[in-house]
């Protein structure tokens, strides 16, 4: 986020964190991304982390099985 990217890719950003730290990381990342107009694309297995997203794409067995949220 320091360099002001247009897109930030995050692969399981809370994977090794306890729940409190994970929520803090997601809150900070979400606030910073909105403040700077950065699109965040993240991968997670955690429904609580996915809940931070404006749009959710669920992939099962290599196939998109569900799309939710706003579309561009």
PDB file of N, CA, C and O in Angstrom, chain B, residues numbered from 101:
ATOM      1  N   UNK B 101       0.823  -1.186   0.000  1.00  0.00           N
ATOM      2  CA  UNK B 101       0.000   0.000   0.000  1.00  0.00           C
ATOM      3  C   UNK B 101       0.873   1.259   0.000  1.00  0.00           C
ATOM      4  O   UNK B 101       0.404   2.337  -0.365  1.00  0.00           O
ATOM      5  N   UNK B 102       2.100   1.131   0.394  1.00  0.00           N
ATOM      6  CA  UNK B 102       3.005   2.275   0.483  1.00  0.00           C
ATOM      7  C   UNK B 102       3.225   2.934  -0.873  1.00  0.00           C
ATOM      8  O   UNK B 102       3.309   4.159  -0.960  1.00  0.00           O
ATOM      9  N   UNK B 103       3.317   2.132  -1.930  1.00  0.00           N
ATOM     10  CA  UNK B 103       3.600   2.671  -3.257  1.00  0.00           C
ATOM     11  C   UNK B 103       2.339   3.097  -4.008  1.00  0.00           C
ATOM     12  O   UNK B 103       2.437   3.559  -5.144  1.00  0.00           O
ATOM     13  N   UNK B 104       1.164   2.954  -3.405  1.00  0.00           N
ATOM     14  CA  UNK B 104      -0.080   3.371  -4.026  1.00  0.00           C
ATOM     15  C   UNK B 104      -0.499   2.560  -5.226  1.00  0.00           C
ATOM     16  O   UNK B 104      -0.824   3.140  -6.262  1.00  0.00           O
ATOM     17  N   UNK B 105      -0.508   1.235  -5.134  1.00  0.00           N
ATOM     18  CA  UNK B 105      -0.890   0.420  -6.289  1.00  0.00           C
ATOM     19  C   UNK B 105      -2.374   0.597  -6.624  1.00  0.00           C
ATOM     20  O   UNK B 105      -3.185   0.918  -5.756  1.00  0.00           O
ATOM     21  N   UNK B 106      -2.708   0.383  -7.888  1.00  0.00           N
ATOM     22  CA  UNK B 106      -4.115   0.400  -8.282  1.00  0.00           C
ATOM     23  C   UNK B 106      -4.804  -0.895  -7.869  1.00  0.00           C
ATOM     24  O   UNK B 106      -5.995  -0.904  -7.559  1.00  0.00           O
ATOM     25  N   UNK B 107      -4.034  -1.999  -7.866  1.00  0.00           N
ATOM     26  CA  UNK B 107      -4.560  -3.304  -7.489  1.00  0.00           C
ATOM     27  C   UNK B 107      -3.598  -3.940  -6.487  1.00  0.00           C
ATOM     28  O   UNK B 107      -2.382  -3.900  -6.673  1.00  0.00           O
ATOM     29  N   UNK B 108      -4.148  -4.522  -5.432  1.00  0.00           N
ATOM     30  CA  UNK B 108      -3.361  -5.234  -4.429  1.00  0.00           C
ATOM     31  C   UNK B 108      -3.863  -6.673  -4.389  1.00  0.00           C
ATOM     32  O   UNK B 108      -5.054  -6.908  -4.182  1.00  0.00           O
ATOM     33  N   UNK B 109      -2.970  -7.633  -4.584  1.00  0.00           N
ATOM     34  CA  UNK B 109      -3.319  -9.049  -4.490  1.00  0.00           C
ATOM     35  C   UNK B 109      -2.912  -9.555  -3.113  1.00  0.00           C
ATOM     36  O   UNK B 109      -1.770  -9.365  -2.694  1.00  0.00           O
ATOM     37  N   UNK B 110      -3.843 -10.201  -2.402  1.00  0.00           N
ATOM     38  CA  UNK B 110      -3.576 -10.703  -1.055  1.00  0.00           C
ATOM     39  C   UNK B 110      -3.992 -12.170  -0.985  1.00  0.00           C
ATOM     40  O   UNK B 110      -5.176 -12.493  -1.085  1.00  0.00           O
ATOM     41  N   UNK B 111      -3.021 -13.046  -0.813  1.00  0.00           N
ATOM     42  CA  UNK B 111      -3.274 -14.481  -0.735  1.00  0.00           C
ATOM     43  C   UNK B 111      -3.342 -14.897   0.726  1.00  0.00           C
ATOM     44  O   UNK B 111      -2.318 -14.993   1.402  1.00  0.00           O
ATOM     45  N   UNK B 112      -4.546 -15.141   1.205  1.00  0.00           N
ATOM     46  CA  UNK B 112      -4.794 -15.537   2.597  1.00  0.00           C
ATOM     47  C   UNK B 112      -4.100 -14.583   3.575  1.00  0.00           C
ATOM     48  O   UNK B 112      -3.235 -15.013   4.339  1.00  0.00           O
ATOM     49  N   UNK B 113      -4.461 -13.306   3.562  1.00  0.00           N
ATOM     50  CA  UNK B 113      -3.772 -12.313   4.382  1.00  0.00           C
ATOM     51  C   UNK B 113      -3.904 -12.522   5.883  1.00  0.00           C
ATOM     52  O   UNK B 113      -3.130 -11.947   6.649  1.00  0.00           O
ATOM     53  N   UNK B 114      -4.861 -13.326   6.322  1.00  0.00           N
ATOM     54  CA  UNK B 114      -5.038 -13.557   7.755  1.00  0.00           C
ATOM     55  C   UNK B 114      -4.773 -15.007   8.136  1.00  0.00           C
ATOM     56  O   UNK B 114      -5.079 -15.418   9.256  1.00  0.00           O
ATOM     57  N   UNK B 115      -4.214 -15.777   7.232  1.00  0.00           N
ATOM     58  CA  UNK B 115      -4.063 -17.219   7.412  1.00  0.00           C
ATOM     59  C   UNK B 115      -3.335 -17.671   8.662  1.00  0.00           C
ATOM     60  O   UNK B 115      -3.688 -18.700   9.238  1.00  0.00           O
ATOM     61  N   UNK B 116      -2.332 -16.930   9.095  1.00  0.00           N
ATOM     62  CA  UNK B 116      -1.539 -17.341  10.259  1.00  0.00           C
ATOM     63  C   UNK B 116      -1.811 -16.478  11.480  1.00  0.00           C
ATOM     64  O   UNK B 116      -1.020 -16.470  12.423  1.00  0.00           O
ATOM     65  N   UNK B 117      -2.907 -15.760  11.471  1.00  0.00           N
ATOM     66  CA  UNK B 117      -3.204 -14.831  12.562  1.00  0.00           C
ATOM     67  C   UNK B 117      -4.348 -15.330  13.432  1.00  0.00           C
ATOM     68  O   UNK B 117      -5.204 -16.091  12.980  1.00  0.00           O
ATOM     69  N   UNK B 118      -4.350 -14.893  14.679  1.00  0.00           N
ATOM     70  CA  UNK B 118      -5.497 -15.173  15.546  1.00  0.00           C
ATOM     71  C   UNK B 118      -6.656 -14.296  15.073  1.00  0.00           C
ATOM     72  O   UNK B 118      -6.451 -13.380  14.277  1.00  0.00           O
ATOM     73  N   UNK B 119      -7.855 -14.564  15.550  1.00  0.00           N
ATOM     74  CA  UNK B 119      -9.044 -13.886  15.036  1.00  0.00           C
ATOM     75  C   UNK B 119      -9.023 -12.379  15.274  1.00  0.00           C
ATOM     76  O   UNK B 119      -9.455 -11.618  14.409  1.00  0.00           O
ATOM     77  N   UNK B 120      -8.534 -11.937  16.415  1.00  0.00           N
ATOM     78  CA  UNK B 120      -8.494 -10.503  16.714  1.00  0.00           C
ATOM     79  C   UNK B 120      -7.522  -9.786  15.779  1.00  0.00           C
ATOM     80  O   UNK B 120      -7.845  -8.735  15.227  1.00  0.00           O
ATOM     81  N   UNK B 121      -6.335 -10.357  15.605  1.00  0.00           N
ATOM     82  CA  UNK B 121      -5.341  -9.755  14.706  1.00  0.00           C
ATOM     83  C   UNK B 121      -5.835  -9.786  13.266  1.00  0.00           C
ATOM     84  O   UNK B 121      -5.614  -8.835  12.517  1.00  0.00           O
ATOM     85  N   UNK B 122      -6.496 -10.860  12.872  1.00  0.00           N
ATOM     86  CA  UNK B 122      -7.046 -10.972  11.529  1.00  0.00           C
ATOM     87  C   UNK B 122      -8.074  -9.895  11.248  1.00  0.00           C
ATOM     88  O   UNK B 122      -8.071  -9.298  10.172  1.00  0.00           O
ATOM     89  N   UNK B 123      -8.954  -9.641  12.207  1.00  0.00           N
ATOM     90  CA  UNK B 123      -9.952  -8.588  12.036  1.00  0.00           C
ATOM     91  C   UNK B 123      -9.294  -7.218  11.934  1.00  0.00           C
ATOM     92  O   UNK B 123      -9.731  -6.373  11.153  1.00  0.00           O
ATOM     93  N   UNK B 124      -8.246  -6.997  12.719  1.00  0.00           N
ATOM     94  CA  UNK B 124      -7.522  -5.727  12.664  1.00  0.00           C
ATOM     95  C   UNK B 124      -6.874  -5.535  11.291  1.00  0.00           C
ATOM     96  O   UNK B 124      -6.975  -4.462  10.698  1.00  0.00           O
ATOM     97  N   UNK B 125      -6.213  -6.575  10.794  1.00  0.00           N
ATOM     98  CA  UNK B 125      -5.573  -6.504   9.474  1.00  0.00           C
ATOM     99  C   UNK B 125      -6.611  -6.206   8.398  1.00  0.00           C
ATOM    100  O   UNK B 125      -6.383  -5.350   7.543  1.00  0.00           O
ATOM    101  N   UNK B 126      -7.738  -6.893   8.428  1.00  0.00           N
ATOM    102  CA  UNK B 126      -8.761  -6.678   7.412  1.00  0.00           C
ATOM    103  C   UNK B 126      -9.376  -5.280   7.519  1.00  0.00           C
ATOM    104  O   UNK B 126      -9.657  -4.651   6.498  1.00  0.00           O
ATOM    105  N   UNK B 127      -9.585  -4.794   8.726  1.00  0.00           N
ATOM    106  CA  UNK B 127     -10.121  -3.445   8.903  1.00  0.00           C
ATOM    107  C   UNK B 127      -9.162  -2.401   8.357  1.00  0.00           C
ATOM    108  O   UNK B 127      -9.577  -1.472   7.665  1.00  0.00           O
ATOM    109  N   UNK B 128      -7.872  -2.552   8.670  1.00  0.00           N
ATOM    110  CA  UNK B 128      -6.865  -1.609   8.189  1.00  0.00           C
ATOM    111  C   UNK B 128      -6.728  -1.676   6.671  1.00  0.00           C
ATOM    112  O   UNK B 128      -6.657  -0.642   6.007  1.00  0.00           O
ATOM    113  N   UNK B 129      -6.689  -2.894   6.118  1.00  0.00           N
ATOM    114  CA  UNK B 129      -6.545  -3.053   4.676  1.00  0.00           C
ATOM    115  C   UNK B 129      -7.749  -2.464   3.942  1.00  0.00           C
ATOM    116  O   UNK B 129      -7.589  -1.784   2.929  1.00  0.00           O
ATOM    117  N   UNK B 130      -8.936  -2.722   4.446  1.00  0.00           N
ATOM    118  CA  UNK B 130     -10.148  -2.211   3.831  1.00  0.00           C
ATOM    119  C   UNK B 130     -10.173  -0.683   3.869  1.00  0.00           C
ATOM    120  O   UNK B 130     -10.467  -0.040   2.861  1.00  0.00           O
ATOM    121  N   UNK B 131      -9.868  -0.108   5.016  1.00  0.00           N
ATOM    122  CA  UNK B 131      -9.875   1.354   5.146  1.00  0.00           C
ATOM    123  C   UNK B 131      -8.839   1.994   4.230  1.00  0.00           C
ATOM    124  O   UNK B 131      -9.135   2.979   3.554  1.00  0.00           O
ATOM    125  N   UNK B 132      -7.637   1.447   4.201  1.00  0.00           N
ATOM    126  CA  UNK B 132      -6.569   2.002   3.361  1.00  0.00           C
ATOM    127  C   UNK B 132      -6.930   1.884   1.883  1.00  0.00           C
ATOM    128  O   UNK B 132      -6.700   2.814   1.110  1.00  0.00           O
ATOM    129  N   UNK B 133      -7.491   0.749   1.490  1.00  0.00           N
ATOM    130  CA  UNK B 133      -7.859   0.546   0.090  1.00  0.00           C
ATOM    131  C   UNK B 133      -8.944   1.533  -0.331  1.00  0.00           C
ATOM    132  O   UNK B 133      -8.872   2.102  -1.420  1.00  0.00           O
ATOM    133  N   UNK B 134      -9.925   1.737   0.501  1.00  0.00           N
ATOM    134  CA  UNK B 134     -10.994   2.685   0.166  1.00  0.00           C
ATOM    135  C   UNK B 134     -10.466   4.117   0.130  1.00  0.00           C
ATOM    136  O   UNK B 134     -10.845   4.902  -0.738  1.00  0.00           O
ATOM    137  N   UNK B 135      -9.603   4.447   1.061  1.00  0.00           N
ATOM    138  CA  UNK B 135      -9.041   5.802   1.119  1.00  0.00           C
ATOM    139  C   UNK B 135      -8.219   6.126  -0.130  1.00  0.00           C
ATOM    140  O   UNK B 135      -8.253   7.254  -0.623  1.00  0.00           O
ATOM    141  N   UNK B 136      -7.488   5.143  -0.636  1.00  0.00           N
ATOM    142  CA  UNK B 136      -6.588   5.361  -1.763  1.00  0.00           C
ATOM    143  C   UNK B 136      -7.152   4.880  -3.103  1.00  0.00           C
ATOM    144  O   UNK B 136      -6.491   5.003  -4.134  1.00  0.00           O
ATOM    145  N   UNK B 137      -8.370   4.333  -3.091  1.00  0.00           N
ATOM    146  CA  UNK B 137      -8.989   3.869  -4.330  1.00  0.00           C
ATOM    147  C   UNK B 137      -8.328   2.627  -4.907  1.00  0.00           C
ATOM    148  O   UNK B 137      -8.310   2.432  -6.122  1.00  0.00           O
ATOM    149  N   UNK B 138      -7.788   1.790  -4.034  1.00  0.00           N
ATOM    150  CA  UNK B 138      -7.103   0.570  -4.456  1.00  0.00           C
ATOM    151  C   UNK B 138      -8.087  -0.593  -4.509  1.00  0.00           C
ATOM    152  O   UNK B 138      -8.889  -0.776  -3.593  1.00  0.00           O
ATOM    153  N   UNK B 139      -8.024  -1.373  -5.576  1.00  0.00           N
ATOM    154  CA  UNK B 139      -8.805  -2.596  -5.678  1.00  0.00           C
ATOM    155  C   UNK B 139      -8.014  -3.708  -4.998  1.00  0.00           C
ATOM    156  O   UNK B 139      -6.834  -3.900  -5.290  1.00  0.00           O
ATOM    157  N   UNK B 140      -8.658  -4.440  -4.093  1.00  0.00           N
ATOM    158  CA  UNK B 140      -8.007  -5.561  -3.414  1.00  0.00           C
ATOM    159  C   UNK B 140      -8.636  -6.847  -3.924  1.00  0.00           C
ATOM    160  O   UNK B 140      -9.853  -7.022  -3.875  1.00  0.00           O
ATOM    161  N   UNK B 141      -7.791  -7.739  -4.413  1.00  0.00           N
ATOM    162  CA  UNK B 141      -8.223  -9.068  -4.820  1.00  0.00           C
ATOM    163  C   UNK B 141      -7.603 -10.026  -3.823  1.00  0.00           C
ATOM    164  O   UNK B 141      -6.380 -10.140  -3.739  1.00  0.00           O
ATOM    165  N   UNK B 142      -8.444 -10.714  -3.069  1.00  0.00           N
ATOM    166  CA  UNK B 142      -7.879 -11.597  -2.056  1.00  0.00           C
ATOM    167  C   UNK B 142      -8.443 -12.993  -2.157  1.00  0.00           C
ATOM    168  O   UNK B 142      -9.558 -13.213  -2.629  1.00  0.00           O
ATOM    169  N   UNK B 143      -7.633 -13.931  -1.695  1.00  0.00           N
ATOM    170  CA  UNK B 143      -8.006 -15.339  -1.651  1.00  0.00           C
ATOM    171  C   UNK B 143      -8.120 -15.714  -0.185  1.00  0.00           C
ATOM    172  O   UNK B 143      -7.236 -15.402   0.613  1.00  0.00           O
ATOM    173  N   UNK B 144      -9.208 -16.383   0.171  1.00  0.00           N
ATOM    174  CA  UNK B 144      -9.380 -16.811   1.555  1.00  0.00           C
ATOM    175  C   UNK B 144     -10.291 -18.037   1.605  1.00  0.00           C
ATOM    176  O   UNK B 144     -11.085 -18.283   0.697  1.00  0.00           O
ATOM    177  N   UNK B 145     -10.156 -18.785   2.675  1.00  0.00           N
ATOM    178  CA  UNK B 145     -11.065 -19.890   2.958  1.00  0.00           C
ATOM    179  C   UNK B 145     -11.990 -19.512   4.110  1.00  0.00           C
ATOM    180  O   UNK B 145     -12.851 -20.297   4.506  1.00  0.00           O
ATOM    181  N   UNK B 146     -11.809 -18.303   4.646  1.00  0.00           N
ATOM    182  CA  UNK B 146     -12.543 -17.860   5.828  1.00  0.00           C
ATOM    183  C   UNK B 146     -13.749 -16.998   5.458  1.00  0.00           C
ATOM    184  O   UNK B 146     -13.571 -15.934   4.865  1.00  0.00           O
ATOM    185  N   UNK B 147     -14.967 -17.422   5.788  1.00  0.00           N
ATOM    186  CA  UNK B 147     -16.152 -16.627   5.488  1.00  0.00           C
ATOM    187  C   UNK B 147     -16.118 -15.232   6.131  1.00  0.00           C
ATOM    188  O   UNK B 147     -16.615 -14.267   5.550  1.00  0.00           O
ATOM    189  N   UNK B 148     -15.536 -15.130   7.317  1.00  0.00           N
ATOM    190  CA  UNK B 148     -15.447 -13.832   7.995  1.00  0.00           C
ATOM    191  C   UNK B 148     -14.568 -12.849   7.253  1.00  0.00           C
ATOM    192  O   UNK B 148     -14.842 -11.649   7.252  1.00  0.00           O
ATOM    193  N   UNK B 149     -13.521 -13.338   6.626  1.00  0.00           N
ATOM    194  CA  UNK B 149     -12.641 -12.487   5.823  1.00  0.00           C
ATOM    195  C   UNK B 149     -13.351 -12.126   4.524  1.00  0.00           C
ATOM    196  O   UNK B 149     -13.298 -10.975   4.091  1.00  0.00           O
ATOM    197  N   UNK B 150     -14.003 -13.080   3.908  1.00  0.00           N
ATOM    198  CA  UNK B 150     -14.731 -12.820   2.663  1.00  0.00           C
ATOM    199  C   UNK B 150     -15.830 -11.785   2.867  1.00  0.00           C
ATOM    200  O   UNK B 150     -16.192 -11.075   1.930  1.00  0.00           O
ATOM    201  N   UNK B 151     -16.359 -11.694   4.076  1.00  0.00           N
ATOM    202  CA  UNK B 151     -17.433 -10.740   4.364  1.00  0.00           C
ATOM    203  C   UNK B 151     -16.988  -9.288   4.214  1.00  0.00           C
ATOM    204  O   UNK B 151     -17.830  -8.401   4.082  1.00  0.00           O
ATOM    205  N   UNK B 152     -15.689  -9.032   4.232  1.00  0.00           N
ATOM    206  CA  UNK B 152     -15.181  -7.674   4.036  1.00  0.00           C
ATOM    207  C   UNK B 152     -15.290  -7.235   2.577  1.00  0.00           C
ATOM    208  O   UNK B 152     -15.197  -6.043   2.284  1.00  0.00           O
ATOM    209  N   UNK B 153     -15.483  -8.167   1.678  1.00  0.00           N
ATOM    210  CA  UNK B 153     -15.481  -7.868   0.246  1.00  0.00           C
ATOM    211  C   UNK B 153     -16.803  -7.267  -0.220  1.00  0.00           C
ATOM    212  O   UNK B 153     -17.868  -7.576   0.314  1.00  0.00           O
ATOM    213  N   UNK B 154     -16.709  -6.400  -1.230  1.00  0.00           N
ATOM    214  CA  UNK B 154     -17.910  -5.866  -1.875  1.00  0.00           C
ATOM    215  C   UNK B 154     -18.459  -6.862  -2.888  1.00  0.00           C
ATOM    216  O   UNK B 154     -19.647  -6.851  -3.208  1.00  0.00           O
ATOM    217  N   UNK B 155     -17.577  -7.720  -3.384  1.00  0.00           N
ATOM    218  CA  UNK B 155     -17.956  -8.724  -4.378  1.00  0.00           C
ATOM    219  C   UNK B 155     -17.247 -10.031  -4.034  1.00  0.00           C
ATOM    220  O   UNK B 155     -16.088 -10.026  -3.618  1.00  0.00           O
ATOM    221  N   UNK B 156     -17.940 -11.137  -4.207  1.00  0.00           N
ATOM    222  CA  UNK B 156     -17.367 -12.444  -3.871  1.00  0.00           C
ATOM    223  C   UNK B 156     -17.521 -13.392  -5.055  1.00  0.00           C
ATOM    224  O   UNK B 156     -18.605 -13.537  -5.619  1.00  0.00           O
ATOM    225  N   UNK B 157     -16.426 -14.027  -5.412  1.00  0.00           N
ATOM    226  CA  UNK B 157     -16.423 -15.039  -6.464  1.00  0.00           C
ATOM    227  C   UNK B 157     -15.999 -16.345  -5.801  1.00  0.00           C
ATOM    228  O   UNK B 157     -14.887 -16.442  -5.282  1.00  0.00           O
ATOM    229  N   UNK B 158     -16.857 -17.330  -5.813  1.00  0.00           N
ATOM    230  CA  UNK B 158     -16.549 -18.622  -5.191  1.00  0.00           C
ATOM    231  C   UNK B 158     -16.161 -19.606  -6.284  1.00  0.00           C
ATOM    232  O   UNK B 158     -16.898 -19.808  -7.250  1.00  0.00           O
ATOM    233  N   UNK B 159     -15.001 -20.207  -6.117  1.00  0.00           N
ATOM    234  CA  UNK B 159     -14.499 -21.190  -7.073  1.00  0.00           C
ATOM    235  C   UNK B 159     -14.457 -22.549  -6.378  1.00  0.00           C
ATOM    236  O   UNK B 159     -13.840 -22.703  -5.324  1.00  0.00           O
ATOM    237  N   UNK B 160     -15.110 -23.513  -6.976  1.00  0.00           N
ATOM    238  CA  UNK B 160     -15.105 -24.887  -6.452  1.00  0.00           C
ATOM    239  C   UNK B 160     -14.662 -25.819  -7.566  1.00  0.00           C
ATOM    240  O   UNK B 160     -15.209 -25.804  -8.669  1.00  0.00           O
ATOM    241  N   UNK B 161     -13.659 -26.629  -7.257  1.00  0.00           N
ATOM    242  CA  UNK B 161     -13.147 -27.603  -8.224  1.00  0.00           C
ATOM    243  C   UNK B 161     -12.785 -26.957  -9.562  1.00  0.00           C
ATOM    244  O   UNK B 161     -13.021 -27.531 -10.625  1.00  0.00           O
ATOM    245  N   UNK B 162     -12.212 -25.760  -9.494  1.00  0.00           N
ATOM    246  CA  UNK B 162     -11.744 -25.083 -10.695  1.00  0.00           C
ATOM    247  C   UNK B 162     -12.806 -24.374 -11.507  1.00  0.00           C
ATOM    248  O   UNK B 162     -12.524 -23.880 -12.599  1.00  0.00           O
ATOM    249  N   UNK B 163     -14.033 -24.315 -10.986  1.00  0.00           N
ATOM    250  CA  UNK B 163     -15.126 -23.683 -11.712  1.00  0.00           C
ATOM    251  C   UNK B 163     -15.783 -22.631 -10.842  1.00  0.00           C
ATOM    252  O   UNK B 163     -15.983 -22.855  -9.648  1.00  0.00           O
ATOM    253  N   UNK B 164     -16.123 -21.481 -11.419  1.00  0.00           N
ATOM    254  CA  UNK B 164     -16.845 -20.457 -10.676  1.00  0.00           C
ATOM    255  C   UNK B 164     -18.228 -20.999 -10.367  1.00  0.00           C
ATOM    256  O   UNK B 164     -19.001 -21.320 -11.270  1.00  0.00           O
ATOM    257  N   UNK B 165     -18.534 -21.100  -9.064  1.00  0.00           N
ATOM    258  CA  UNK B 165     -19.825 -21.661  -8.675  1.00  0.00           C
ATOM    259  C   UNK B 165     -20.805 -20.612  -8.178  1.00  0.00           C
ATOM    260  O   UNK B 165     -22.001 -20.878  -8.063  1.00  0.00           O
ATOM    261  N   UNK B 166     -20.295 -19.407  -7.880  1.00  0.00           N
ATOM    262  CA  UNK B 166     -21.179 -18.371  -7.345  1.00  0.00           C
ATOM    263  C   UNK B 166     -20.531 -17.000  -7.493  1.00  0.00           C
ATOM    264  O   UNK B 166     -19.320 -16.852  -7.327  1.00  0.00           O
ATOM    265  N   UNK B 167     -21.342 -16.010  -7.804  1.00  0.00           N
ATOM    266  CA  UNK B 167     -20.926 -14.611  -7.841  1.00  0.00           C
ATOM    267  C   UNK B 167     -21.904 -13.820  -6.986  1.00  0.00           C
ATOM    268  O   UNK B 167     -23.116 -13.988  -7.116  1.00  0.00           O
ATOM    269  N   UNK B 168     -21.395 -12.966  -6.120  1.00  0.00           N
ATOM    270  CA  UNK B 168     -22.264 -12.105  -5.325  1.00  0.00           C
ATOM    271  C   UNK B 168     -21.709 -10.694  -5.348  1.00  0.00           C
ATOM    272  O   UNK B 168     -20.532 -10.482  -5.638  1.00  0.00           O
ATOM    273  N   UNK B 169     -22.557  -9.740  -5.045  1.00  0.00           N
ATOM    274  CA  UNK B 169     -22.122  -8.357  -4.917  1.00  0.00           C
ATOM    275  C   UNK B 169     -22.203  -7.572  -6.208  1.00  0.00           C
ATOM    276  O   UNK B 169     -22.727  -8.037  -7.219  1.00  0.00           O
ATOM    277  N   UNK B 170     -21.665  -6.364  -6.138  1.00  0.00           N
ATOM    278  CA  UNK B 170     -21.702  -5.427  -7.265  1.00  0.00           C
ATOM    279  C   UNK B 170     -20.836  -5.897  -8.404  1.00  0.00           C
ATOM    280  O   UNK B 170     -19.798  -6.524  -8.191  1.00  0.00           O
ATOM    281  N   UNK B 171     -21.257  -5.596  -9.608  1.00  0.00           N
ATOM    282  CA  UNK B 171     -20.451  -5.875 -10.794  1.00  0.00           C
ATOM    283  C   UNK B 171     -20.038  -4.540 -11.396  1.00  0.00           C
ATOM    284  O   UNK B 171     -20.776  -3.559 -11.308  1.00  0.00           O
ATOM    285  N   UNK B 172     -18.852  -4.503 -12.011  1.00  0.00           N
ATOM    286  CA  UNK B 172     -18.380  -3.231 -12.577  1.00  0.00           C
ATOM    287  C   UNK B 172     -19.186  -2.780 -13.764  1.00  0.00           C
ATOM    288  O   UNK B 172     -18.903  -1.729 -14.340  1.00  0.00           O
TER     289      UNK B 172
END
